[in-house]
Amino acid sequence: MDALRVQGATRAVASALEQARLRAVLRGRAVALRVESTPGGVALRMYEDGNANRSEEHTSELQSLRH
């Protein structure tokens, strides 16, 4: 049972990452996923940088995550 739950969670995260990447590429904006605690467990929430005001620190942090 635990293995099935892990498998399902893995698929959900992979799908959310794919959707976030697609949204970022199509809209030319930074998109982030955040894991949030909910009364029912956890949820993945997608956030988009609406005005593209990335700071240099944020940009370098994103670039370091790519490697």
N, C-alpha and C positions, 0 to 999 in steps of 0.2 A: 504494500500500500504506500509506504513512504517513497519508494522508488518511482511510483506513478505520479505522486505529487511533485516530486523534484523534476521529473520529466515535463509535466505540464507547466510548471513555473518557468523552466528553462525555455520552453517554446513561447510562453507569453512575453518574457523579457526579450528574446530574439526578435519576435514580431514587433514589439514596441520600438526597439532600436532601429529596425528596418524602416518603420514608418517615420520615425524622427529624422533619419538620414534623408529619406525621400523628400520630406517636407522641407528640410534645410536646403537641399539641392534645388528643388523646384522654386522656392521662394527667395533663395539667395540670402538667407538669414541664419543666425545661430539658433539652434534648437537644443534644448536640454531635457533630459529625463530625470525626474526626482522620485526617489522611493519615499513614500510617506506612510506613517502608521495610521491605521483606521480602526474603528471599533471591531470590524470584521477581520482584521489582519493587516495586510499592507496593500498599497495601491501604487501604481506607476502613473505619474502625472507628467504631461508634456508641457513645456514652457517654450515660448518663442520670443526672441528679441524683436519687439515690434518696431523700434526706431533705430535699430542697428547702431547703437551707441556703445560698442564694445571698447573697453579700455585696453591699453597696451598689456596690462597685467593679465586680463582675461584672455586676450588673444594669444599671449605666450603660453598661458596655462593650457589652452586648447591645443596648441601646436605640440606641447610636450606630451599630451595624452595620445597624440597620433602615432608616436614612435614607440 
